Amino acid sequence: MDQHRSPLFLAPLLFVILFLRSASAEENLLFSEQFADCQIDISAFHDIQSNTAALRFDAFTRDEAGIRHRCSPRETTVSDSLKSAFAVYKQQPSPPRLTSVFIGRLDEYDWIGDYLALLPVAGTTPDDPDNKVLEDLEIDLMVSGTLDPFRLPADDADYPLVRLSCEKLIRNRQGRPLDALCWLAFGPKE
């Protein structure tokens, strides 16, 4: 038996796994509009197995070649877009429970970067690990009102946002975010 088998024999198995995984989720575009500052698309990803859904907020521009580039939507653009998306979502018959909204990178939102630049850039010590610094910034952003363009339309639609979760938050010397992929988690309806 050949000990140096090609990994190509795994390709059919990988295809089946990926197909089954993708078949358990559906994407539904709830909102798409061109604003003066950005194109906004908001999609719901329905996980059929758990009957839950997560929203994705996407802000971008396109150049002449049609290539997408990130842009920084204004606070009113974010708020108006989410109001419309929530209204569409609620019109669905028996919409799945919303778990979160993926807002992407914090450096794509100028007003969030401006707020973070006002905060001291914390150094870490053995008593203050990176995850504690990140947790403190997440809490600060939630209570400061900085995330109100996301929170207020969600609250108005009866989808309260209870937590910001970022996989990491790297800031430059001026305190502005360089990289931070973040989600806002919905809590139970009141």
Z-matrix of the N, CA and C atoms (Angstrom, degrees):
N
C 1 1.451
C 2 1.522 1 108.33
N 3 1.314 2 116.30 1 138.27
C 4 1.462 3 121.82 2 -177.34
C 5 1.529 4 109.30 3 -75.78
N 6 1.328 5 116.35 4 122.11
C 7 1.458 6 120.83 5 -179.77
C 8 1.523 7 111.91 6 -79.00
N 9 1.307 8 118.11 7 -13.67
C 10 1.467 9 121.98 8 -176.57
C 11 1.517 10 110.31 9 -107.82
N 12 1.315 11 116.27 10 53.78
C 13 1.455 12 121.23 11 179.90
C 14 1.519 13 110.83 12 -64.13
N 15 1.276 14 114.36 13 146.09
C 16 1.458 15 120.59 14 175.93
C 17 1.525 16 108.95 15 -74.04
N 18 1.331 17 117.60 16 140.43
C 19 1.463 18 119.15 17 177.41
C 20 1.529 19 112.10 18 -70.32
N 21 1.313 20 117.83 19 -0.91
C 22 1.459 21 120.51 20 179.72
C 23 1.520 22 112.61 21 -63.49
N 24 1.336 23 117.70 22 -25.29
C 25 1.458 24 118.74 23 178.98
C 26 1.525 25 111.18 24 -65.51
N 27 1.326 26 118.27 25 -17.31
C 28 1.464 27 121.83 26 177.84
C 29 1.524 28 112.43 27 -84.95
N 30 1.330 29 118.03 28 -12.28
C 31 1.461 30 121.81 29 -175.88
C 32 1.528 31 112.74 30 -56.93
N 33 1.334 32 119.84 31 -47.33
C 34 1.477 33 118.23 32 179.52
C 35 1.531 34 112.32 33 -61.31
N 36 1.324 35 117.03 34 -39.30
C 37 1.451 36 120.41 35 178.85
C 38 1.525 37 110.57 36 -64.35
N 39 1.316 38 117.32 37 -44.42
C 40 1.458 39 121.67 38 178.65
C 41 1.526 40 110.62 39 -61.28
N 42 1.319 41 117.19 40 -41.78
C 43 1.459 42 121.28 41 178.11
C 44 1.528 43 111.03 42 -59.35
N 45 1.324 44 117.42 43 -45.76
C 46 1.461 45 121.31 44 -179.41
C 47 1.517 46 110.51 45 -62.99
N 48 1.322 47 117.69 46 -43.49
C 49 1.466 48 121.48 47 179.62
C 50 1.521 49 110.42 48 -62.08
N 51 1.323 50 117.27 49 -47.50
C 52 1.459 51 120.39 50 -179.34
C 53 1.521 52 111.39 51 -65.88
N 54 1.327 53 117.21 52 -38.24
C 55 1.465 54 120.22 53 178.89
C 56 1.524 55 110.64 54 -63.49
N 57 1.326 56 117.26 55 -46.13
C 58 1.458 57 120.55 56 -179.36
C 59 1.521 58 110.90 57 -64.55
N 60 1.318 59 115.87 58 -38.58
C 61 1.460 60 119.15 59 179.26
C 62 1.523 61 110.66 60 -65.91
N 63 1.346 62 116.98 61 -44.73
C 64 1.459 63 119.61 62 -179.19
C 65 1.522 64 111.03 63 -69.99
N 66 1.323 65 117.67 64 -27.94
C 67 1.454 66 120.63 65 179.53
C 68 1.516 67 111.42 66 -71.35
N 69 1.331 68 118.25 67 -17.19
C 70 1.458 69 120.75 68 -178.97
C 71 1.531 70 112.29 69 -89.35
N 72 1.334 71 117.79 70 2.25
C 73 1.459 72 121.32 71 178.68
C 74 1.522 73 109.35 72 -135.15
N 75 1.327 74 114.52 73 143.75
C 76 1.456 75 121.35 74 177.96
C 77 1.515 76 108.98 75 -124.84
N 78 1.335 77 116.67 76 142.61
C 79 1.458 78 121.47 77 175.44
C 80 1.515 79 108.70 78 -105.88
N 81 1.330 80 115.54 79 136.87
C 82 1.451 81 121.91 80 179.51
C 83 1.528 82 108.09 81 -132.28
N 84 1.326 83 117.71 82 114.65
C 85 1.458 84 121.78 83 177.80
C 86 1.522 85 108.28 84 -73.61
N 87 1.334 86 116.18 85 115.92
C 88 1.463 87 121.47 86 -177.75
C 89 1.514 88 112.22 87 -91.56
N 90 1.328 89 116.20 88 -32.48
C 91 1.466 90 120.32 89 -172.38
C 92 1.512 91 108.82 90 -152.47
N 93 1.319 92 115.62 91 136.22
C 94 1.458 93 121.25 92 175.29
C 95 1.522 94 107.27 93 -150.93
N 96 1.338 95 115.92 94 118.55
C 97 1.458 96 119.77 95 -179.21
C 98 1.515 97 110.22 96 -153.14
N 99 1.320 98 114.91 97 144.79
C 100 1.455 99 121.50 98 175.35
C 101 1.522 100 108.38 99 -92.21
N 102 1.304 101 116.56 100 119.36
C 103 1.456 102 122.70 101 173.95
C 104 1.519 103 107.62 102 -101.50
N 105 1.318 104 116.81 103 173.74
C 106 1.465 105 120.36 104 179.86
C 107 1.526 106 111.17 105 -61.33
N 108 1.335 107 116.88 106 -33.97
C 109 1.461 108 120.37 107 -175.25
C 110 1.522 109 113.74 108 -95.17
N 111 1.318 110 119.11 109 -31.18
C 112 1.469 111 122.26 110 -173.53
C 113 1.517 112 111.67 111 -158.50
N 114 1.309 113 115.56 112 159.35
C 115 1.459 114 122.79 113 164.78
C 116 1.521 115 105.59 114 -87.04
N 117 1.320 116 116.66 115 131.58
C 118 1.462 117 121.05 116 179.43
C 119 1.522 118 108.49 117 -116.77
N 120 1.324 119 115.78 118 127.07
C 121 1.464 120 122.90 119 171.16
C 122 1.527 121 107.79 120 -121.64
N 123 1.314 122 115.99 121 132.77
C 124 1.461 123 120.74 122 175.22
C 125 1.528 124 107.10 123 -126.58
N 126 1.322 125 114.87 124 120.57
C 127 1.461 126 121.54 125 -177.97
C 128 1.520 127 109.95 126 -118.02
N 129 1.328 128 115.14 127 152.26
C 130 1.461 129 121.71 128 172.20
C 131 1.517 130 107.34 129 -109.97
N 132 1.320 131 116.52 130 130.49
C 133 1.458 132 123.06 131 176.41
C 134 1.520 133 107.30 132 -106.93
N 135 1.325 134 115.50 133 108.56
C 136 1.456 135 122.63 134 -176.14
C 137 1.523 136 109.16 135 -92.26
N 138 1.321 137 116.12 136 117.97
C 139 1.469 138 121.59 137 173.39
C 140 1.521 139 106.82 138 -87.22
N 141 1.300 140 115.95 139 108.14
C 142 1.461 141 121.74 140 -173.86
C 143 1.521 142 111.66 141 -64.73
N 144 1.327 143 117.11 142 -38.07
C 145 1.467 144 120.08 143 -177.44
C 146 1.518 145 112.30 144 -63.88
N 147 1.336 146 117.37 145 -42.59
C 148 1.468 147 120.02 146 -177.91
C 149 1.529 148 112.51 147 -96.63
N 150 1.322 149 116.89 148 -5.73
C 151 1.464 150 123.40 149 -175.41
C 152 1.525 151 111.40 150 51.14
N 153 1.327 152 114.84 151 46.37
C 154 1.461 153 121.97 152 173.94
C 155 1.524 154 107.86 153 -124.41
N 156 1.318 155 115.48 154 167.45
C 157 1.456 156 119.89 155 178.83
C 158 1.520 157 109.69 156 -142.46
N 159 1.310 158 114.87 157 150.31
C 160 1.460 159 122.38 158 174.10
C 161 1.523 160 107.56 159 -124.70
N 162 1.317 161 115.61 160 140.05
C 163 1.457 162 120.39 161 177.09
C 164 1.521 163 109.88 162 -92.48
N 165 1.324 164 115.23 163 153.46
C 166 1.461 165 121.18 164 173.89
C 167 1.520 166 107.41 165 -127.60
N 168 1.335 167 116.22 166 122.53
C 169 1.457 168 123.10 167 177.41
C 170 1.517 169 107.25 168 -99.00
N 171 1.321 170 116.50 169 121.76
C 172 1.463 171 121.23 170 -175.03
C 173 1.523 172 109.07 171 -127.85
N 174 1.329 173 117.43 172 122.62
C 175 1.463 174 123.52 173 178.90
C 176 1.523 175 108.47 174 -119.52
N 177 1.331 176 116.52 175 127.91
C 178 1.456 177 119.71 176 -176.13
C 179 1.519 178 110.98 177 -159.16
N 180 1.313 179 115.33 178 167.14
C 181 1.463 180 123.34 179 169.06
C 182 1.521 181 106.55 180 -124.62
N 183 1.310 182 115.90 181 165.36
C 184 1.471 183 121.32 182 175.43
C 185 1.519 184 108.27 183 -123.42
N 186 1.326 185 115.85 184 137.74
C 187 1.461 186 119.37 185 175.24
C 188 1.529 187 109.58 186 -85.33
N 189 1.321 188 116.47 187 -176.22
C 190 1.467 189 121.08 188 -176.54
C 191 1.524 190 112.18 189 -59.66
N 192 1.318 191 117.44 190 -28.67
C 193 1.463 192 121.59 191 -179.80
C 194 1.533 193 112.11 192 -85.25
N 195 1.329 194 116.96 193 -1.43
C 196 1.456 195 120.55 194 179.99
C 197 1.518 196 114.53 195 85.52
N 198 1.332 197 116.51 196 7.36
C 199 1.463 198 120.47 197 -179.76
C 200 1.524 199 109.83 198 -79.38
N 201 1.336 200 115.22 199 133.36
C 202 1.467 201 120.90 200 -179.49
C 203 1.520 202 111.65 201 -77.84
N 204 1.331 203 114.83 202 139.86
C 205 1.457 204 122.71 203 175.03
C 206 1.525 205 107.89 204 -132.29
N 207 1.322 206 115.07 205 146.45
C 208 1.462 207 119.23 206 177.78
C 209 1.521 208 109.67 207 -67.63
N 210 1.312 209 115.09 208 153.37
C 211 1.458 210 120.51 209 174.90
C 212 1.522 211 108.00 210 -144.45
N 213 1.305 212 116.32 211 168.69
C 214 1.455 213 121.33 212 -179.48
C 215 1.522 214 109.45 213 -109.31
N 216 1.332 215 117.03 214 103.58
C 217 1.464 216 118.91 215 179.04
C 218 1.521 217 111.04 216 -71.93
N 219 1.324 218 115.57 217 148.30
C 220 1.466 219 120.29 218 175.16
C 221 1.530 220 109.11 219 -71.10
N 222 1.306 221 115.61 220 161.18
C 223 1.463 222 121.03 221 179.89
C 224 1.526 223 111.50 222 -59.09
N 225 1.332 224 117.06 223 -41.22
C 226 1.464 225 120.08 224 179.82
C 227 1.526 226 111.33 225 -66.91
N 228 1.331 227 117.20 226 -34.11
C 229 1.461 228 120.82 227 177.35
C 230 1.525 229 110.03 228 -63.13
N 231 1.329 230 116.52 229 -44.90
C 232 1.464 231 121.30 230 178.87
C 233 1.527 232 110.12 231 -61.29
N 234 1.318 233 116.24 232 -50.20
C 235 1.459 234 121.18 233 -177.16
C 236 1.527 235 111.88 234 -62.46
N 237 1.324 236 117.76 235 -47.88
C 238 1.464 237 121.25 236 -179.31
C 239 1.530 238 111.41 237 -63.00
N 240 1.326 239 116.32 238 -40.39
C 241 1.468 240 120.58 239 -179.99
C 242 1.522 241 111.16 240 -63.61
N 243 1.321 242 116.06 241 -46.32
C 244 1.467 243 119.56 242 -178.91
C 245 1.522 244 111.88 243 -66.01
N 246 1.334 245 117.91 244 -38.06
C 247 1.471 246 119.93 245 176.71
C 248 1.523 247 109.86 246 -56.44
N 249 1.316 248 116.41 247 -46.76
C 250 1.469 249 120.41 248 -179.71
C 251 1.523 250 111.58 249 -65.43
N 252 1.325 251 117.32 250 -43.14
C 253 1.471 252 120.87 251 -178.93
C 254 1.525 253 111.42 252 -63.92
N 255 1.333 254 117.02 253 -42.82
C 256 1.466 255 119.50 254 178.26
C 257 1.530 256 110.89 255 -63.30
N 258 1.327 257 117.55 256 -39.14
C 259 1.460 258 120.70 257 178.82
C 260 1.534 259 110.56 258 -61.86
N 261 1.317 260 117.35 259 -43.71
C 262 1.462 261 121.42 260 177.88
C 263 1.528 262 110.19 261 -64.59
N 264 1.330 263 116.67 262 -43.46
C 265 1.467 264 120.68 263 -178.19
C 266 1.525 265 111.15 264 -60.79
N 267 1.327 266 116.08 265 -43.16
C 268 1.461 267 119.97 266 -177.30
C 269 1.528 268 113.07 267 -69.64
N 270 1.337 269 117.69 268 -18.66
C 271 1.463 270 121.17 269 179.07
C 272 1.528 271 112.41 270 -77.69
N 273 1.320 272 117.25 271 -13.82
C 274 1.460 273 120.45 272 179.76
C 275 1.533 274 109.80 273 -68.08
N 276 1.326 275 117.07 274 143.35
C 277 1.464 276 117.94 275 174.63
C 278 1.530 277 109.46 276 -69.52
N 279 1.300 278 116.90 277 123.68
C 280 1.472 279 123.40 278 179.62
C 281 1.522 280 112.99 279 49.59
N 282 1.329 281 117.81 280 62.06
C 283 1.466 282 118.60 281 179.26
C 284 1.523 283 110.86 282 -65.13
N 285 1.332 284 117.23 283 144.74
C 286 1.466 285 119.86 284 177.98
C 287 1.534 286 110.84 285 -64.63
N 288 1.310 287 115.40 286 157.29
C 289 1.465 288 121.22 287 178.62
C 290 1.530 289 108.90 288 -64.79
N 291 1.337 290 116.32 289 130.35
C 292 1.463 291 121.12 290 177.21
C 293 1.525 292 110.14 291 -80.21
N 294 1.319 293 115.85 292 134.46
C 295 1.468 294 120.42 293 179.43
C 296 1.515 295 112.79 294 -105.25
N 297 1.354 296 117.27 295 -35.63
C 298 1.469 297 119.40 296 -175.45
C 299 1.519 298 110.41 297 -164.84
N 300 1.319 299 114.00 298 168.27
C 301 1.457 300 120.84 299 170.36
C 302 1.531 301 106.67 300 -127.47
N 303 1.319 302 115.31 301 123.31
C 304 1.463 303 121.41 302 177.81
C 305 1.515 304 106.93 303 -82.84
N 306 1.332 305 116.72 304 118.19
C 307 1.462 306 120.01 305 -178.35
C 308 1.526 307 111.83 306 -101.73
N 309 1.318 308 116.36 307 -5.42
C 310 1.464 309 119.58 308 176.50
C 311 1.509 310 112.73 309 82.20
N 312 1.309 311 114.82 310 -144.37
C 313 1.467 312 121.30 311 -174.26
C 314 1.525 313 110.92 312 -86.15
N 315 1.333 314 116.28 313 132.18
C 316 1.456 315 120.12 314 -179.82
C 317 1.519 316 112.47 315 -64.60
N 318 1.338 317 118.24 316 -25.71
C 319 1.463 318 119.40 317 179.92
C 320 1.524 319 112.09 318 -69.76
N 321 1.336 320 117.65 319 -6.52
C 322 1.459 321 121.25 320 176.65
C 323 1.530 322 112.43 321 -84.24
N 324 1.309 323 117.40 322 -5.26
C 325 1.461 324 122.07 323 -178.58
C 326 1.527 325 108.07 324 -118.11
N 327 1.328 326 116.29 325 104.00
C 328 1.473 327 120.49 326 -175.85
C 329 1.519 328 112.69 327 -58.02
N 330 1.333 329 118.03 328 -39.99
C 331 1.458 330 119.46 329 -176.58
C 332 1.530 331 111.26 330 -67.75
N 333 1.316 332 118.40 331 -30.70
C 334 1.468 333 120.57 332 176.28
C 335 1.532 334 109.26 333 -71.42
N 336 1.331 335 116.28 334 -42.88
C 337 1.465 336 120.14 335 176.41
C 338 1.511 337 112.11 336 -60.07
N 339 1.348 338 116.76 337 -40.09
C 340 1.470 339 120.60 338 178.63
C 341 1.527 340 110.28 339 -62.50
N 342 1.330 341 117.08 340 -41.64
C 343 1.457 342 120.71 341 179.44
C 344 1.528 343 110.97 342 -65.93
N 345 1.324 344 116.60 343 -46.87
C 346 1.468 345 119.63 344 -179.53
C 347 1.527 346 111.60 345 -62.73
N 348 1.333 347 117.53 346 -31.34
C 349 1.474 348 120.83 347 179.23
C 350 1.524 349 111.32 348 -66.03
N 351 1.335 350 117.21 349 -21.88
C 352 1.466 351 120.78 350 178.04
C 353 1.522 352 112.58 351 -79.23
N 354 1.331 353 116.58 352 -19.76
C 355 1.464 354 120.91 353 -177.68
C 356 1.516 355 110.13 354 -86.36
N 357 1.320 356 117.22 355 147.73
C 358 1.473 357 118.34 356 177.06
C 359 1.530 358 110.50 357 -64.16
N 360 1.306 359 115.25 358 143.87
C 361 1.459 360 120.56 359 174.95
C 362 1.511 361 106.10 360 -82.49
N 363 1.315 362 115.75 361 107.65
C 364 1.459 363 120.98 362 -174.89
C 365 1.516 364 110.47 363 -75.78
N 366 1.303 365 114.01 364 136.10
C 367 1.452 366 119.29 365 170.65
C 368 1.508 367 108.17 366 -88.22
N 369 1.287 368 116.92 367 158.86
C 370 1.458 369 118.44 368 179.17
C 371 1.520 370 109.56 369 -106.59
N 372 1.288 371 114.17 370 143.84
C 373 1.454 372 122.44 371 176.10
C 374 1.520 373 106.30 372 -127.34
N 375 1.318 374 118.34 373 171.06
C 376 1.474 375 118.63 374 176.38
C 377 1.527 376 112.69 375 -57.12
N 378 1.338 377 117.11 376 -27.47
C 379 1.463 378 120.75 377 179.11
C 380 1.527 379 112.56 378 -85.81
N 381 1.330 380 117.97 379 -8.25
C 382 1.459 381 122.70 380 -175.18
C 383 1.529 382 108.82 381 -135.26
N 384 1.335 383 117.06 382 73.32
C 385 1.464 384 119.92 383 -175.03
C 386 1.525 385 112.20 384 -66.34
N 387 1.333 386 115.25 385 163.31
C 388 1.463 387 121.76 386 -178.37
C 389 1.520 388 112.97 387 -53.06
N 390 1.333 389 117.48 388 -42.13
C 391 1.458 390 119.05 389 -177.14
C 392 1.526 391 111.83 390 -66.60
N 393 1.340 392 118.23 391 -28.59
C 394 1.465 393 121.69 392 176.55
C 395 1.527 394 110.10 393 -70.99
N 396 1.334 395 117.76 394 -40.64
C 397 1.456 396 121.57 395 177.02
C 398 1.523 397 109.64 396 -61.96
N 399 1.331 398 116.89 397 -45.31
C 400 1.452 399 121.54 398 178.65
C 401 1.516 400 111.15 399 -61.98
N 402 1.328 401 117.03 400 -44.92
C 403 1.463 402 121.10 401 179.59
C 404 1.527 403 110.67 402 -60.60
N 405 1.339 404 117.59 403 -42.58
C 406 1.461 405 120.98 404 178.84
C 407 1.528 406 111.52 405 -62.62
N 408 1.340 407 117.31 406 -41.22
C 409 1.465 408 120.65 407 178.29
C 410 1.525 409 111.31 408 -66.63
N 411 1.324 410 117.43 409 -39.76
C 412 1.467 411 121.33 410 177.84
C 413 1.527 412 110.69 411 -60.86
N 414 1.341 413 116.11 412 -45.35
C 415 1.465 414 120.77 413 179.35
C 416 1.521 415 109.68 414 -65.32
N 417 1.331 416 117.06 415 -43.74
C 418 1.460 417 121.08 416 -179.21
C 419 1.528 418 111.11 417 -60.15
N 420 1.329 419 117.28 418 -43.29
C 421 1.464 420 120.17 419 178.95
C 422 1.528 421 111.65 420 -63.89
N 423 1.317 422 117.92 421 -35.47
C 424 1.464 423 121.42 422 180.00
C 425 1.532 424 111.54 423 -69.90
N 426 1.326 425 117.72 424 -42.54
C 427 1.471 426 119.67 425 -174.05
C 428 1.525 427 112.72 426 -86.82
N 429 1.308 428 118.21 427 -16.45
C 430 1.469 429 120.99 428 -174.96
C 431 1.525 430 113.79 429 -77.79
N 432 1.314 431 117.47 430 -15.87
C 433 1.457 432 120.42 431 -175.00
C 434 1.524 433 112.43 432 90.64
N 435 1.310 434 117.14 433 -3.78
C 436 1.460 435 121.35 434 -179.24
C 437 1.524 436 111.59 435 -60.97
N 438 1.317 437 116.64 436 -33.24
C 439 1.461 438 120.94 437 -178.23
C 440 1.531 439 112.90 438 -93.66
N 441 1.336 440 117.42 439 13.61
C 442 1.464 441 120.56 440 -179.81
C 443 1.527 442 114.29 441 -57.01
N 444 1.341 443 120.35 442 -33.58
C 445 1.464 444 117.61 443 176.67
C 446 1.533 445 113.24 444 -60.12
N 447 1.310 446 117.04 445 -22.98
C 448 1.470 447 121.26 446 174.10
C 449 1.530 448 110.30 447 -91.89
N 450 1.333 449 116.01 448 -44.15
C 451 1.460 450 121.61 449 -171.67
C 452 1.530 451 113.43 450 -70.16
N 453 1.328 452 117.72 451 -45.16
C 454 1.465 453 119.81 452 -174.29
C 455 1.532 454 113.41 453 -63.18
N 456 1.345 455 119.51 454 -46.35
C 457 1.474 456 117.55 455 176.39
C 458 1.533 457 112.32 456 -63.65
N 459 1.328 458 117.09 457 -33.87
C 460 1.465 459 120.07 458 177.95
C 461 1.528 460 110.26 459 -66.54
N 462 1.334 461 116.87 460 -44.77
C 463 1.462 462 120.31 461 177.46
C 464 1.524 463 111.08 462 -61.05
N 465 1.333 464 116.50 463 -44.32
C 466 1.471 465 120.63 464 -179.55
C 467 1.522 466 111.83 465 -61.76
N 468 1.333 467 116.91 466 -31.25
C 469 1.464 468 121.50 467 179.78
C 470 1.526 469 112.20 468 -88.50
N 471 1.335 470 117.03 469 5.32
C 472 1.464 471 123.14 470 179.99
C 473 1.531 472 112.14 471 69.04
N 474 1.337 473 116.09 472 34.85
C 475 1.463 474 123.29 473 172.57
C 476 1.525 475 107.63 474 -124.28
N 477 1.321 476 118.42 475 76.26
C 478 1.466 477 120.19 476 -174.49
C 479 1.534 478 112.59 477 -64.48
N 480 1.322 479 114.22 478 133.09
C 481 1.465 480 120.48 479 175.54
C 482 1.526 481 107.89 480 -90.03
N 483 1.323 482 115.72 481 127.00
C 484 1.461 483 119.39 482 -173.73
C 485 1.528 484 113.82 483 -115.07
N 486 1.338 485 117.51 484 -16.05
C 487 1.461 486 117.56 485 -174.72
C 488 1.522 487 110.36 486 -156.63
N 489 1.322 488 115.04 487 141.68
C 490 1.458 489 122.19 488 169.17
C 491 1.514 490 106.71 489 -100.06
N 492 1.309 491 116.28 490 135.22
C 493 1.454 492 121.14 491 178.52
C 494 1.523 493 108.62 492 -131.40
N 495 1.327 494 115.78 493 122.95
C 496 1.461 495 121.40 494 179.26
C 497 1.519 496 108.83 495 -120.66
N 498 1.319 497 116.25 496 139.17
C 499 1.458 498 118.21 497 179.11
C 500 1.517 499 111.52 498 -71.47
N 501 1.324 500 116.13 499 -28.17
C 502 1.461 501 121.79 500 175.20
C 503 1.512 502 106.67 501 -165.82
N 504 1.302 503 116.67 502 163.24
C 505 1.455 504 120.83 503 175.65
C 506 1.516 505 107.58 504 -144.07
N 507 1.316 506 114.79 505 104.04
C 508 1.459 507 120.74 506 178.83
C 509 1.518 508 107.08 507 -102.77
N 510 1.348 509 116.43 508 126.74
C 511 1.460 510 120.39 509 -179.97
C 512 1.526 511 109.71 510 -118.63
N 513 1.334 512 114.97 511 150.59
C 514 1.466 513 119.03 512 175.99
C 515 1.528 514 109.34 513 -81.66
N 516 1.313 515 117.32 514 -176.70
C 517 1.482 516 120.79 515 -177.26
C 518 1.520 517 112.78 516 -63.63
N 519 1.317 518 116.58 517 -25.67
C 520 1.464 519 120.20 518 178.48
C 521 1.532 520 111.89 519 -84.85
N 522 1.330 521 116.79 520 -1.89
C 523 1.456 522 121.26 521 177.35
C 524 1.510 523 114.55 522 91.11
N 525 1.328 524 118.29 523 -3.17
C 526 1.466 525 121.43 524 -179.74
C 527 1.526 526 109.79 525 -75.71
N 528 1.333 527 116.61 526 143.72
C 529 1.471 528 119.12 527 -179.54
C 530 1.525 529 111.01 528 -69.24
N 531 1.318 530 115.10 529 136.22
C 532 1.468 531 121.13 530 174.24
C 533 1.516 532 110.31 531 -102.54
N 534 1.303 533 115.50 532 -34.57
C 535 1.452 534 120.12 533 -178.68
C 536 1.515 535 107.94 534 -156.97
N 537 1.316 536 116.17 535 126.33
C 538 1.461 537 120.76 536 178.12
C 539 1.513 538 108.08 537 -168.09
N 540 1.317 539 117.31 538 103.26
C 541 1.464 540 121.24 539 174.83
C 542 1.520 541 108.14 540 -86.81
N 543 1.334 542 116.08 541 124.07
C 544 1.458 543 119.43 542 -171.16
C 545 1.519 544 113.33 543 -133.68
N 546 1.321 545 113.84 544 152.34
C 547 1.462 546 124.68 545 175.47
C 548 1.510 547 108.09 546 -127.41
N 549 1.313 548 115.74 547 150.28
C 550 1.448 549 121.89 548 169.59
C 551 1.534 550 106.98 549 -110.99
N 552 1.326 551 115.68 550 127.13
C 553 1.466 552 120.64 551 -176.43
C 554 1.515 553 110.55 552 -94.68
N 555 1.339 554 115.25 553 136.58
C 556 1.462 555 121.12 554 176.30
C 557 1.524 556 108.85 555 -86.48
N 558 1.335 557 115.45 556 142.87
C 559 1.454 558 120.95 557 176.23
C 560 1.510 559 110.19 558 -99.43
N 561 1.320 560 116.85 559 -176.55
C 562 1.468 561 119.74 560 178.25
C 563 1.519 562 110.47 561 -67.44
N 564 1.323 563 115.63 562 146.59
C 565 1.460 564 120.12 563 176.24
C 566 1.510 565 109.13 564 -68.66
N 567 1.319 566 114.34 565 143.09
C 568 1.477 567 118.60 566 -178.61
C 569 1.491 568 111.63 567 -92.68
